[in-house]
């Protein structure tokens, strides 16, 4: 809880804080598949939003699949189960819906998500065949994160012990409607929808790019650390309604975690490269110089330490809902 003592209070006029509201809450049950917009979501100590990216598709080497490697994953639209014990239902164009019961017993397997090795349970042959048939990639499996698995977020950015599910690295992603509007105004030729950026929480009422300056925020009495700006890859160039990326990239690969990167000139990456690189934003990390940024990675700061939530099997604390006020309680005194 030391963050409260180390952070300077924001000078933002308190009368304007309630003008910033949550406009969308989105949960992605299966990593890199379609999201589900919900009126509210519970906060979970393992995955950020409850049931967010606790399932994942892996290849024959037990390595994670994403839209970078298989853009067609955008067309897989799972349901959001009512709770952790309910089955997930897989849906996709020209495929028969498949109900997949939760398997969290038996032999665990180790799967890879970026640099992390994580305990998971295979969800059975029927789901595996369904996915391989739809994505036309042999050997795919659907896995579910083991209930007691601990995938830790890089402690350089968050409180020690902060966990995430099968996300790329942080439990919650926040984006701003105003920032997207400003980006689209600069693109001019087309409007990029918010679903390209796959946020969990979308806010309205803030000035464009104001989220760059936030350090700690409160949503519905829950406090969040604004941990790190989100660097963007190939996925924002993929139309989430067709599963097709913009442009043609001769370097596109299905066996590369980055999928060969975005095609040259593909939007919105091409426009972001003109004003949202680490160099443009004066970030002092050399490795961020050429990366582009949109959105902010959040970490929930629970009332109880995450190791106690883990030990006692508690699901987490609080919730976030559309219409909740977003209160900026501190800002970054210096950039990352």
WOFENRA-V938459 format. One record per backbone hydrogen bond with DSSP energy under -1.0 kcal/mol. NH is the residue of the N-H (numbers start at 1). CO is the residue of the C=O. If there is no record, write none. Layout:
((NH:CO) (NH:CO))
This chain:
((4:1) (5:2) (6:2) (10:329) (16:13) (19:16) (20:17) (21:204) (22:324) (23:202) (24:202) (26:200) (27:36) (31:55) (33:30) (34:76) (36:27) (38:25) (41:320) (43:318) (44:48) (45:315) (48:44) (49:47) (50:42) (52:49) (53:28) (55:29) (56:143) (58:141) (59:63) (62:59) (64:112) (65:57) (70:66) (73:70) (74:71) (75:72) (76:73) (77:91) (79:89) (86:83) (88:100) (90:98) (95:92) (98:90) (100:88) (109:120) (111:118) (112:62) (113:116) (116:113) (118:111) (120:109) (121:144) (123:142) (128:124) (129:125) (130:126) (131:127) (132:128) (133:129) (134:130) (135:131) (141:58) (143:56) (144:121) (145:54) (146:119) (149:146) (153:162) (157:154) (162:159) (164:151) (166:53) (172:298) (174:296) (175:201) (177:203) (180:176) (181:177) (182:178) (183:179) (184:180) (185:181) (186:182) (187:183) (188:184) (189:187) (196:193) (197:194) (200:173) (201:173) (202:24) (203:175) (204:21) (210:207) (212:209) (213:210) (215:330) (216:330) (217:224) (218:327) (219:222) (222:219) (224:217) (225:299) (226:215) (227:225) (227:297) (228:297) (230:295) (232:292) (237:234) (238:235) (239:244) (243:239) (246:237) (252:249) (259:256) (261:258) (266:263) (270:266) (272:268) (273:269) (274:271) (275:272) (276:272) (278:288) (278:291) (279:289) (281:277) (282:279) (283:278) (288:285) (289:286) (293:276) (294:230) (296:174) (297:228) (298:172) (299:225) (301:223) (309:305) (310:306) (311:307) (312:308) (314:309) (320:41) (322:39) (323:22) (324:321) (326:20) (327:218) (329:216) (330:216) (332:213))
